[in-house]
Amino acid sequence: METYTAMRHFADSWGLLAMTLFFVGAVLFAFRPGSRAKAEEAARIPFEDNRK
């Protein structure tokens, strides 16, 4: 089997499954309970005044 064909079959099956699971995990991580406070804190970082 040619290398390209083998990689293509892998990407079409297990690669798609891995990307789907990663996406679902990222969505669950972003919308987990208690993450709102941490996200709002991280969003304010650029506006903090760090002058000495």
C-alpha positions as CSV (number, residue, x, y, z in Angstrom):
1,M,0.0,0.0,0.0
2,E,1.3,3.4,-0.9
3,T,2.1,5.8,1.9
4,Y,-0.3,8.5,0.7
5,T,-3.1,6.0,0.5
6,A,-2.4,4.6,4.0
7,M,-2.3,8.1,5.5
8,R,-5.5,9.1,3.7
9,H,-7.3,6.1,5.1
10,F,-6.1,6.9,8.6
11,A,-7.1,10.5,8.3
12,D,-10.6,9.5,7.0
13,S,-11.2,7.2,9.9
14,W,-9.2,7.7,13.1
15,G,-8.1,11.2,12.4
16,L,-11.7,12.4,12.0
17,L,-12.6,10.6,15.3
18,A,-9.7,12.2,17.1
19,M,-10.5,15.7,15.9
20,T,-14.2,15.3,16.8
21,L,-13.3,14.1,20.3
22,F,-10.9,17.0,20.7
23,F,-13.6,19.5,19.6
24,V,-16.2,18.0,22.0
25,G,-13.6,18.1,24.9
26,A,-12.8,21.7,24.1
27,V,-16.5,22.7,24.2
28,L,-17.1,20.9,27.4
29,F,-14.0,22.5,29.0
30,A,-15.1,26.0,27.9
31,F,-18.7,25.6,29.2
32,R,-17.9,23.7,32.4
33,P,-19.5,25.0,35.6
34,G,-17.3,27.6,37.3
35,S,-15.4,28.6,34.2
36,R,-17.2,32.0,33.7
37,A,-15.2,33.7,36.5
38,K,-11.9,32.5,35.2
39,A,-12.8,33.5,31.6
40,E,-13.8,37.0,32.7
41,E,-10.6,37.4,34.7
42,A,-8.5,36.4,31.7
43,A,-10.4,38.8,29.5
44,R,-9.5,41.7,31.8
45,I,-5.8,41.0,31.7
46,P,-5.0,43.4,28.7
47,F,-6.8,46.3,30.4
48,E,-4.8,46.1,33.7
49,D,-2.4,48.9,34.3
50,N,1.1,47.5,34.9
51,R,3.1,50.7,34.9
52,K,5.6,51.1,37.8
